C-alpha cells in the first residue's frame, strides 16, 4: 500500500472505503469479495499505525478491520481464523480503554470484541459475556439516551440465561 503514497488522511479514507465495500459484499453474500476488501483495509490500517505511532484512531481502525476479517472467517467456518482476529482486536480495544480512560465508544468497542470472541465457539464463554454485560449495564446507566446499550445488555443477559450460542450480532454496524 505504500505505493498509494498520500497523506495519512487520504490513506484512512481509502481504508474506510474498503471497509464499506466489504460491508456491501458481505450483505450480498460475497464472502471472498468481503474478505479481500477487509484484508486490504487492515493492511492500510496497520501501515497507518506504523506511520502515526499508534494513535487511538489508527488503532481503532485496525481493531474494526480485524473484527470484519473475523466475521468473514466465522461465516466461512474458519473458527481458528475468526478467533485469532477477534483476540487481536480485543487486545487493541483493551489497550484503548486503558489509554482513553473508558470512554463510551471505547467501552462499547471492548464489549463488542468480548461478545464476538465469546461466541465464536460453542458453548459461549460465560466469562467474556459477563464482562460485556457489566460494561453494557454501566453504559446503559451512564448514557440512557443510547438505547443500543440496553438492547445489547438484554441480548447478552438472554444468552447468559439460556446458554445457547445462537447470538445475533449485537453491533451490526461498527463501521468507521
Secondary structure, DSSP 4 states (H G I P E B T S, - for coil): -GGG---HHHHHHHHHHHHHHHHHHHHTT-HHHHHHHHHHHHHHHHHHHHHHTS-HHHHHHHHHHHHHHHHHHHHTT-HHHHHHHHHHHHHHHHHHHHHHT--HHHHHHHHHHHHHHHTSSSSP-HHHHHHHHHHHHHHHHHTTT-HHHHHHHHHHHHHHHH--S----TTS----
